[in-house]
Amino acid sequence: MQTRIDRRFKELSSQGRAGLIAFVMAGDPDPATCLAILKMLPLAGADVIELGMPFTDPMADGRSIQAAGLRALKAGTTLASTLDMIAEFRRSDSATPIVLMGYYNPIYVYGTAAFLRDAKEAGADGLIAVDLPPEEDGELCLPALAAGMNFIRLATPTTDDARLPAVLANTSGFVYYVSITGITGAGAPDAAKVASAVRRIKRHTQLPVVVGFGVKNAEAAQAIAASADGVVIGSSLVDALRASLDTTGKPTAKTVTAVTDLVADIAQGVRLAAAASVSTI
């Protein structure tokens, strides 16, 4: 059975362009403002939404996303309220794929079977659990696939050809290539090296390959979109949100548009990559 993620990447392929995956932290800076941002993301040009699940110990995340998670937790965000937010989003948008990204601990505490049931019912389409390696697929990956959700695995610059088949074995939806060695928001990707890595991964899988970590602006997104099937933008959106808050950390009239205007700008960069490709044929 095809998921929204599968259908969206088929649509993008037929359009001859990469997709834009926009990351926001659930509940940042508060649930109501986050929901308003979520509803505007597709209109701004996001093809897929990646929704962070706040956690107190996000080992793969840089300072910006760590701070976003803490703001969300301070605002009372829980895993249950994150799923409620998705359900509310689905009242007005039945097409945009949503990928939940985070760590296994909150899911384990919630109860894996109950979480998968509730996430699917709320309208989530895929999962990224950055701290579960392929050797632990029985914990979450295989149950998620059985529940009809995509389980998306990360590949990194250190994932060599010997390791890659294990990483890809039960991956579905797309492969998430981490373009830098390190945490989110650290450094900037080298477009030529990313293109080479994407080609290498594609020799092992028919799945779309999207690229994230370190993509900060429209120019970088355009460069990455020339070789990848999708571009993830996260820390820059979180930084734009943070900069829009008042001195007490509360949202202002500029908070929603601070995020969506940046998404629109980066979406234009992603689309320019496709236009440049056509012009060279």
Buried (B, 14 or more C-beta within 10 A) or exposed (E): EEBBBBEBBEEBEEEEBBBBBBBBBBBBBBBEBBBBBBBBBBEBBBBBBBBBBBBEEBEBBBBBBBBBBBBBBBBEBBBEBBBBBBBBBBEEBEEBBBBBBBBBBBBEEBEBEEBBEBBBEBBBBBBBBBBBBBEEBEBBBEBBBEBEBBBBBBBBBEBEEEBBEBBBEBBBBBBBBBBBEBBBBBBEBBBEEBBEBBEBBBEBBEBBBBBBBBBBBBEBBBBBBBBBBBBBBBBBBBBBBBEBBEEEEEBEEBBBBBBBBBBBBBBBBBBBBBEEBEEEE
